[in-house]
Amino acid sequence: MENITFNDLPQAMEMLLNQVASMRIEIAQLRQQLQQTKSEENLILARFHKGEIITPDDPRLVGLVTKSMIYRRNENNCPFHKHGGKLYTTPEELDRWLNPHREAMKKLKKTIL
């Protein structure tokens, strides 16, 4: 409706009210998503401060995983996740990822010895 006449006002108002109602619903959904994201970020931060989150610079990774493996995580299924521009993983995820490699090394050592 480009040129609204006096007779068109009720329809125009109804259209505007519907659009405003739709926008309110979208804003409420976005607020809910934002709250959920903030909750997840707070959980990650809390785990990080407890030492439960591992970052690429963590000394616990020395000898287990190279930084190039972490940064090429899509190629080798490395369990690091990107959140807020930072890479992180949990010790549990890292253990699950490393276990098959540990088993292969044990078998290799047995065949060599």
Secondary structure, DSSP 8 states (H G I E B T S, - for coil): --S--GGGHHHHHHHHHHHHHHHHHHHHHHHHHHHHHHHHHHHHHHHHHTT--B-TT-GGGTTT--HHHHHTHHHHT---EEETTEEEB-HHHHHHHHHHHHHHHHHHHHHH-
